[in-house]
Amino acid sequence: MSNSKLKRVLGLPEVTFIAVGFTIGGGIFVFTGIVLKIAGPALPLAFALAVIPVFLSMMPLAMLGSAIPTTGGNYKYPSRMVSPGLAFVGIWTYILASFFGQIPLYAIGCANYARAFVPGVPIAVFAIALLTIFYIINLLGIKLAAQIQGIMVIILISALLFYSGNGLVDIDLSHFSNFMRAGPSNIVLGVALLTFTYFGANGIIEIGGEIKQPGKVIPRAFFIAFPLIACIYLLVAIATVGLINCDNGCPKEPLITASSLCMGNAGHTFFIAGGAILALTTTLNALFIVGTKSLLVIIDDNILPKVLGIINTRFSTPHILLTIIWILSILGVLSGFSLETFGSYAALGGMAIFLPVLIASLILPKRFVRQYEQSKFKLKGFWLRFCPIVGFTMIFFFSAIILIDLNSPLKIGLFFLFIGSGVFYYWGRKRYLLRRGIDLSAIKRTAIWEESNDISG
């Protein structure tokens, strides 16, 4: 198997750093301003409420990762428990949405912030250079990428706490008067939008094959990352409302504006570099870390050509897949799409990959009874049904909102082309392999969990 050469080198600190870095991305800078305009001084309440549905919907993933930790879990769980075709189309859609959405979005967003320090460098050139740096880092091994991730996350958290601390010192409590003046409907809308700022930690189920004692580490990483992220977001929100009077209008970049009010030039510069820029680069690095894992399993299943999954013998990295991700992401940067379009595709892709995994979590206790019973973390009774239902509700509700917001038949059609191309490819590949005696339907019918040693710990 192509992914059998991957090494178990990640412990709880590295996995937690990956989860935190993947989650705290550009969304905290983008959506804080949007929701501040909508919910006003109730912004901290919206952040506090938004974590609840996301955390509940992530618990089934923590259960899967603990019961049967594996590489490429976002594909492997639904392909063995639900349908190989559905699992593949979900990954295919997510991959296209990431290469032409999420990765270019963060690279270009980072370039925009970096122009404060290097104003003469074209945005596309800086974005491509940034992609190349993280491409090379990930070529040299996941251990190096995870260590760099840890350093960046520590600086990022320090910058956000530094901003919050300075903001709380200069807080104006009168800004919180008439706390609920935006009204319940606006606050609910704000909560819905802010749920996107908590997505990302689900990426750690992609790297179960490279985690030491994954049965323990994966759920623990979830339980450490979410409270930490929620506390940071809440502090940032309180500081922002306390510094900016919403009655006078909200600035385009409220965190940057607020930091200039409570910090000196050096502190403001540190916040832009260590906060805004690293919020984007930590997520970008995490995308390179996890982006190849499900593809490796798809290659093992013969759905994609075997040559794509060759692992570098020296660094234990899938250098061909990483190179393809790098090239396609550069094409995304050069496509000329707006940041709003990139963001919409990225969010829709995240929904597409999430749905099949939630279905798999409902099947796990029935199909793989032994692994479920031996799991270090499991959902039972009411929670086994309730948590996935919360996830399903979020997926359909937010997908509808995003598609309506795209407000363009061309852009909406392009996303459905992502889905349609995956269905067409899988159908053609299945017919091609069937003529050669390989039945892709057998992936589910004859599924056993090969990586029995993954359950250890």
C-alpha positions as CSV (number, residue, x, y, z in Angstrom):
1,M,0.0,0.0,0.0
2,S,1.2,3.5,-0.8
3,N,0.4,4.9,2.6
4,S,1.9,1.9,4.5
5,K,5.3,3.6,4.3
6,L,4.0,6.6,6.4
7,K,5.6,6.8,9.8
8,R,4.0,7.3,13.2
9,V,5.8,10.4,14.4
10,L,3.1,12.7,15.8
11,G,2.2,13.0,19.5
12,L,-0.5,14.9,21.3
13,P,1.2,18.3,21.1
14,E,1.8,18.1,17.4
15,V,-1.7,16.9,16.6
16,T,-3.2,19.6,18.8
17,F,-1.1,22.3,17.1
18,I,-2.3,21.0,13.7
19,A,-5.9,21.1,14.9
20,V,-5.6,24.6,16.4
21,G,-3.7,26.0,13.4
22,F,-6.1,24.5,10.9
23,T,-9.1,26.1,12.8
24,I,-7.8,29.5,13.7
25,G,-7.5,30.8,10.1
26,G,-8.4,33.9,8.3
27,G,-12.0,33.5,9.4
28,I,-11.3,35.2,12.8
29,F,-10.2,38.3,10.9
30,V,-12.9,38.2,8.2
31,F,-16.0,37.1,10.1
32,T,-15.4,39.2,13.2
33,G,-16.0,42.3,11.1
34,I,-19.0,40.9,9.3
35,V,-20.7,39.7,12.5
36,L,-19.8,42.9,14.4
37,K,-22.0,44.8,11.9
38,I,-24.8,42.3,12.2
39,A,-24.8,41.5,16.0
40,G,-23.2,44.6,17.4
41,P,-22.1,44.3,21.0
42,A,-23.5,40.7,21.1
43,L,-20.5,39.5,19.1
44,P,-19.0,37.7,22.1
45,L,-22.3,35.9,22.7
46,A,-22.4,34.9,19.0
47,F,-18.9,33.4,19.3
48,A,-19.8,31.5,22.5
49,L,-22.9,30.0,20.9
50,A,-21.3,29.2,17.6
51,V,-18.9,26.7,19.1
52,I,-21.7,24.5,20.4
53,P,-23.1,23.0,17.2
54,V,-19.7,22.6,15.6
55,F,-18.3,20.9,18.7
56,L,-21.3,18.5,18.9
57,S,-21.0,17.7,15.2
58,M,-17.3,16.9,15.5
59,M,-17.8,14.4,18.3
60,P,-18.8,11.6,15.8
61,L,-15.5,12.2,14.0
62,A,-13.5,12.0,17.3
63,M,-15.3,8.7,17.9
64,L,-14.3,7.3,14.5
65,G,-10.8,8.5,14.9
66,S,-10.5,6.8,18.3
67,A,-12.2,3.5,17.3
68,I,-10.4,3.0,14.0
69,P,-7.6,5.6,13.5
70,T,-6.3,5.5,10.0
71,T,-4.8,7.6,7.2
72,G,-7.3,9.4,5.0
73,G,-10.2,9.0,7.4
74,N,-12.5,11.4,5.6
75,Y,-12.5,9.0,2.7
76,K,-11.8,5.7,4.3
77,Y,-14.6,5.7,6.9
78,P,-17.5,6.4,4.5
79,S,-16.0,4.2,1.7
80,R,-16.0,1.2,4.0
81,M,-19.2,1.9,5.9
82,V,-21.4,3.9,3.4
83,S,-20.4,3.9,-0.3
84,P,-17.1,4.1,-2.1
85,G,-18.7,6.2,-4.7
86,L,-20.2,8.7,-2.3
87,A,-16.9,8.9,-0.3
88,F,-14.9,9.5,-3.5
89,V,-17.2,12.2,-4.8
90,G,-17.1,13.9,-1.4
91,I,-13.3,14.0,-1.5
92,W,-13.1,14.9,-5.2
93,T,-15.4,17.9,-4.5
94,Y,-13.4,18.9,-1.4
95,I,-10.1,18.7,-3.2
96,L,-11.2,20.8,-6.2
97,A,-12.8,23.3,-3.8
98,S,-9.5,23.4,-1.8
99,F,-7.2,23.7,-4.8
100,F,-9.4,26.4,-6.4
101,G,-10.8,27.9,-3.3
102,Q,-9.3,27.4,0.2
103,I,-5.6,27.3,-0.6
104,P,-5.6,30.3,-3.0
105,L,-7.9,32.2,-0.6
106,Y,-5.4,31.9,2.2
107,A,-2.3,32.5,0.1
108,I,-3.8,35.7,-1.5
109,G,-5.2,36.8,1.9
110,C,-1.8,36.5,3.4
111,A,-0.2,38.4,0.6
112,N,-2.7,41.3,1.1
113,Y,-1.6,41.6,4.8
114,A,2.0,41.2,3.9
115,R,1.9,44.2,1.6
116,A,2.1,46.3,4.7
117,F,5.7,45.2,5.0
118,V,6.6,44.6,1.3
119,P,4.3,47.0,-0.6
120,G,6.2,46.6,-3.9
121,V,5.7,42.9,-4.3
122,P,2.8,41.8,-6.5
123,I,0.1,39.8,-4.7
124,A,0.2,36.9,-7.0
125,V,4.0,36.6,-6.8
126,F,4.0,36.7,-3.0
127,A,1.1,34.1,-2.9
128,I,2.9,31.7,-5.2
129,A,6.2,32.1,-3.2
130,L,4.3,31.3,0.0
131,L,2.7,28.2,-1.6
132,T,6.2,27.1,-2.8
133,I,7.7,27.5,0.7
134,F,5.0,25.3,2.3
135,Y,5.2,22.8,-0.6
136,I,9.0,22.4,0.1
137,I,8.5,22.1,3.9
138,N,5.9,19.3,3.4
139,L,8.1,17.6,0.9
140,L,10.8,17.3,3.6
141,G,8.5,15.4,5.9
142,I,5.4,15.7,8.1
143,K,7.5,15.9,11.3
144,L,9.2,19.1,10.1
145,A,5.9,20.5,8.9
146,A,4.2,19.7,12.2
147,Q,7.1,21.3,14.2
148,I,6.9,24.5,12.1
149,Q,3.2,24.4,12.6
150,G,3.7,24.3,16.4
151,I,6.0,27.3,16.3
152,M,3.6,29.3,14.2
153,V,0.6,28.4,16.3
154,I,2.4,29.5,19.5
155,I,3.2,32.8,18.0
156,L,-0.3,33.2,16.6
157,I,-1.9,32.5,20.0
158,S,0.5,34.9,21.6
159,A,-0.5,37.6,19.2
160,L,-4.2,37.1,19.7
161,L,-3.8,37.0,23.5
162,F,-1.5,40.1,23.3
163,Y,-4.3,41.9,21.4
164,S,-6.9,40.7,23.8
165,G,-4.9,41.7,26.8
166,N,-4.2,45.2,25.5
167,G,-7.9,45.6,24.5
168,L,-9.2,44.5,27.9
169,V,-7.0,47.1,29.6
170,D,-8.5,49.9,27.5
171,I,-12.0,48.5,27.3
172,D,-15.0,50.9,27.3
173,L,-17.9,49.1,29.0
174,S,-20.4,51.6,27.6
175,H,-19.9,49.9,24.3
176,F,-21.8,46.9,25.7
177,S,-24.9,48.9,26.7
178,N,-28.1,47.7,25.2
179,F,-26.3,44.3,24.6
180,M,-29.2,42.7,22.6
181,R,-30.1,45.7,20.5
182,A,-29.4,43.8,17.2
183,G,-32.3,41.5,17.9
184,P,-32.6,37.7,18.2
185,S,-32.7,37.2,14.4
186,N,-29.5,39.0,13.7
187,I,-27.7,37.3,16.6
188,V,-28.8,33.9,15.2
189,L,-27.5,34.9,11.8
190,G,-24.2,35.9,13.4
191,V,-24.0,32.5,15.2
192,A,-24.6,30.8,11.8
193,L,-21.8,32.7,10.1
194,L,-19.3,32.3,13.0
195,T,-19.6,28.5,12.9
196,F,-17.2,28.6,9.9
197,T,-14.5,30.0,12.2
198,Y,-14.6,26.7,14.2
199,F,-14.2,24.3,11.3
200,G,-10.9,22.7,10.5
201,A,-10.1,20.4,13.4
202,N,-11.7,17.6,11.6
203,G,-8.6,17.5,9.4
204,I,-6.7,15.5,12.1
205,I,-8.7,12.3,11.3
206,E,-6.8,12.4,8.0
207,I,-3.4,11.7,9.7
208,G,-4.4,8.8,12.1
209,G,-1.8,6.6,10.4
210,E,1.0,9.0,11.4
211,I,-0.1,9.5,15.0
212,K,1.4,7.6,17.9
213,Q,-1.3,6.0,20.1
214,P,-4.0,7.6,17.9
215,G,-6.9,6.0,19.8
216,K,-6.1,8.2,22.7
217,V,-4.5,11.2,21.0
218,I,-7.2,12.0,18.4
219,P,-10.2,12.6,20.9
220,R,-7.8,14.3,23.4
221,A,-6.7,16.7,20.7
222,F,-10.3,17.6,19.9
223,F,-11.1,18.2,23.6
224,I,-8.0,20.4,24.0
225,A,-8.3,22.3,20.8
226,F,-12.0,23.4,21.0
227,P,-12.0,24.9,24.5
228,L,-8.7,26.7,23.7
229,I,-10.0,28.1,20.4
230,A,-13.4,29.1,21.9
231,C,-11.6,31.0,24.8
232,I,-9.3,32.8,22.4
233,Y,-12.2,33.8,20.1
234,L,-14.3,35.0,23.1
235,L,-11.4,37.2,24.4
236,V,-10.8,38.6,21.0
237,A,-14.5,39.4,20.6
238,I,-14.8,41.1,24.0
239,A,-11.7,43.2,23.3
240,T,-13.0,44.2,19.8
241,V,-16.4,45.4,21.1
242,G,-14.8,47.1,24.0
243,L,-12.5,49.1,21.7
244,I,-14.8,49.9,18.8
245,N,-18.1,51.8,19.2
246,C,-20.5,50.1,16.8
247,D,-22.8,53.1,17.0
248,N,-20.3,55.0,14.9
249,G,-20.1,52.4,12.2
250,C,-17.8,49.3,11.9
251,P,-14.4,49.6,10.1
252,K,-13.6,47.1,7.3
253,E,-10.9,45.4,9.4
254,P,-12.0,45.9,13.0
255,L,-9.2,43.8,14.5
256,I,-6.5,45.8,12.7
257,T,-8.2,49.1,13.5
258,A,-8.7,48.1,17.2
259,S,-5.1,47.0,17.5
260,S,-3.9,50.4,16.3
261,L,-6.0,52.0,19.1
262,C,-4.6,49.9,22.0
263,M,-1.0,49.2,20.9
264,G,2.0,51.1,19.9
265,N,3.6,50.8,16.4
266,A,5.7,47.8,17.5
267,G,2.7,46.0,19.0
268,H,0.5,46.8,16.0
269,T,3.2,45.4,13.7
270,F,3.5,42.2,15.8
271,F,-0.2,41.7,15.7
272,I,-0.4,42.0,11.9
273,A,2.6,39.7,11.4
274,G,2.0,37.2,14.2
275,G,-1.8,37.4,14.2
276,A,-3.3,38.1,10.8
277,I,-0.5,36.6,8.7
278,L,0.1,33.5,10.8
279,A,-3.6,32.9,11.1
280,L,-3.6,32.3,7.4
281,T,-0.2,30.5,7.1
282,T,-1.0,28.0,9.8
283,T,-4.1,26.9,8.0
284,L,-2.2,26.9,4.7
285,N,0.5,24.6,6.1
286,A,-2.2,22.3,7.6
287,L,-3.9,22.0,4.3
288,F,-0.6,20.7,2.8
289,I,-0.2,18.4,5.7
290,V,-3.6,16.7,5.4
291,G,-4.4,17.3,1.7
292,T,-2.8,14.1,0.4
293,K,-4.0,11.6,3.0
294,S,-7.4,10.6,1.6
295,L,-6.0,10.7,-1.9
296,L,-3.5,8.0,-0.9
297,V,-6.2,5.7,0.3
298,I,-8.2,6.4,-2.9
299,I,-5.1,5.4,-4.9
300,D,-4.8,2.2,-2.8
301,D,-8.4,1.4,-3.8
302,N,-7.4,1.7,-7.5
303,I,-9.8,4.6,-8.1
304,L,-6.9,6.9,-9.0
305,P,-3.7,5.7,-10.8
306,K,-1.1,4.0,-8.6
307,V,1.8,6.1,-9.8
308,L,0.3,9.2,-8.1
309,G,0.7,7.6,-4.7
310,I,4.5,6.9,-4.8
311,I,6.1,7.7,-1.4
312,N,9.5,9.3,-1.2
313,T,11.8,6.7,0.4
314,R,13.9,9.3,2.2
315,F,11.3,11.7,3.6
316,S,8.2,9.4,3.6
317,T,6.2,12.0,1.8
318,P,3.9,11.6,-1.3
319,H,5.9,13.9,-3.5
320,I,3.9,13.5,-6.7
321,L,0.6,14.3,-4.9
322,L,2.2,17.3,-3.2
323,T,3.5,18.6,-6.5
324,I,0.0,18.3,-8.1
325,I,-1.5,20.2,-5.1
326,W,1.2,22.9,-5.5
327,I,0.6,23.3,-9.3
328,L,-3.2,23.3,-9.1
329,S,-3.1,25.8,-6.2
330,I,-0.9,28.1,-8.3
331,L,-3.4,27.9,-11.1
332,G,-6.1,28.9,-8.6
333,V,-4.1,31.9,-7.5
334,L,-3.8,32.9,-11.2
335,S,-7.4,32.3,-12.0
336,G,-8.5,35.8,-11.1
337,F,-11.5,34.6,-8.9
338,S,-12.6,37.0,-6.2
339,L,-11.8,36.2,-2.5
340,E,-15.5,35.9,-1.9
341,T,-15.8,33.2,-4.6
342,F,-12.8,31.3,-3.2
343,G,-14.3,31.5,0.3
344,S,-17.7,30.1,-0.9
345,Y,-16.1,27.2,-2.7
346,A,-13.9,26.4,0.3
347,A,-16.9,26.4,2.6
348,L,-19.0,24.2,0.2
349,G,-16.1,21.8,-0.2
350,G,-15.9,21.5,3.6
351,M,-19.6,20.6,3.7
352,A,-19.2,18.0,0.9
353,I,-16.5,16.1,2.8
354,F,-18.3,16.3,6.1
355,L,-21.6,14.6,5.1
356,P,-20.4,11.1,4.3
357,V,-18.3,10.9,7.4
358,L,-21.3,11.8,9.7
359,I,-23.2,9.0,8.0
360,A,-20.4,6.6,8.7
361,S,-20.4,7.5,12.4
362,L,-24.0,6.1,12.6
363,I,-23.0,2.8,10.9
364,L,-19.8,2.3,13.0
365,P,-21.4,0.6,16.1
366,K,-23.3,-1.8,13.9
367,R,-20.7,-2.7,11.3
368,F,-17.5,-2.7,13.3
369,V,-18.8,-3.8,16.7
370,R,-15.4,-4.8,18.2
371,Q,-13.6,-1.6,17.3
372,Y,-16.5,0.5,18.6
373,E,-16.7,-1.4,21.9
374,Q,-12.9,-1.2,22.4
375,S,-12.7,2.5,21.5
376,K,-11.2,4.9,24.1
377,F,-13.9,7.4,23.2
378,K,-17.5,6.5,22.0
379,L,-20.9,8.1,21.8
380,K,-23.8,6.2,23.2
381,G,-27.6,6.3,23.2
382,F,-29.0,9.8,22.6
383,W,-25.7,11.4,21.8
384,L,-24.9,8.8,19.1
385,R,-27.9,10.1,17.1
386,F,-28.1,13.7,18.3
387,C,-24.5,14.7,17.4
388,P,-24.7,13.6,13.7
389,I,-28.2,15.2,13.4
390,V,-26.7,18.5,14.5
391,G,-24.0,18.1,11.8
392,F,-26.6,17.2,9.1
393,T,-28.6,20.3,10.0
394,M,-25.6,22.6,9.8
395,I,-24.5,21.1,6.4
396,F,-27.8,21.6,4.6
397,F,-28.7,24.9,6.2
398,F,-25.3,26.6,5.5
399,S,-24.9,25.1,2.1
400,A,-28.2,26.6,1.0
401,I,-27.2,30.0,2.4
402,I,-23.8,29.9,0.6
403,L,-25.3,28.8,-2.7
404,I,-28.0,31.6,-2.5
405,D,-25.3,34.1,-1.6
406,L,-23.2,33.2,-4.7
407,N,-26.0,34.7,-6.7
408,S,-24.5,33.7,-10.0
409,P,-25.7,30.8,-12.2
410,L,-22.1,30.5,-13.5
411,K,-20.5,30.2,-10.1
412,I,-23.2,27.9,-8.8
413,G,-22.9,25.8,-11.9
414,L,-19.1,25.6,-11.6
415,F,-19.5,24.1,-8.1
416,F,-22.0,21.5,-9.3
417,L,-19.5,20.8,-12.1
418,F,-17.0,19.8,-9.4
419,I,-19.6,17.3,-8.1
420,G,-20.6,16.1,-11.6
421,S,-17.1,15.6,-12.8
422,G,-16.4,13.4,-9.7
423,V,-19.5,11.3,-10.4
424,F,-18.6,11.0,-14.1
425,Y,-15.0,10.0,-13.3
426,Y,-16.0,7.4,-10.7
427,W,-18.6,5.9,-13.1
428,G,-16.0,5.6,-15.9
429,R,-13.3,4.3,-13.7
430,K,-15.6,1.7,-12.2
431,R,-16.6,0.4,-15.6
432,Y,-13.0,0.4,-16.8
433,L,-11.8,-1.6,-13.8
434,L,-14.8,-4.0,-13.9
435,R,-13.7,-5.1,-17.4
436,R,-10.3,-6.0,-15.8
437,G,-11.9,-8.0,-13.0
438,I,-11.8,-5.3,-10.3
439,D,-15.1,-4.4,-8.7
440,L,-15.0,-1.2,-6.7
441,S,-18.3,-2.1,-5.0
442,A,-16.3,-4.8,-3.2
443,I,-14.5,-2.0,-1.2
444,K,-17.6,-1.9,1.0
445,R,-18.9,-5.4,0.7
446,T,-15.6,-7.1,1.7
447,A,-14.3,-4.4,4.0
448,I,-12.2,-5.4,7.0
449,W,-10.1,-2.9,8.8
450,E,-6.6,-3.6,7.6
451,E,-4.7,-1.5,10.0
452,S,-5.5,-3.4,13.2
453,N,-2.4,-1.9,14.8
454,D,-4.0,1.5,14.4
455,I,-6.5,0.7,17.2
456,S,-3.7,0.3,19.7
457,G,-3.3,2.9,22.4
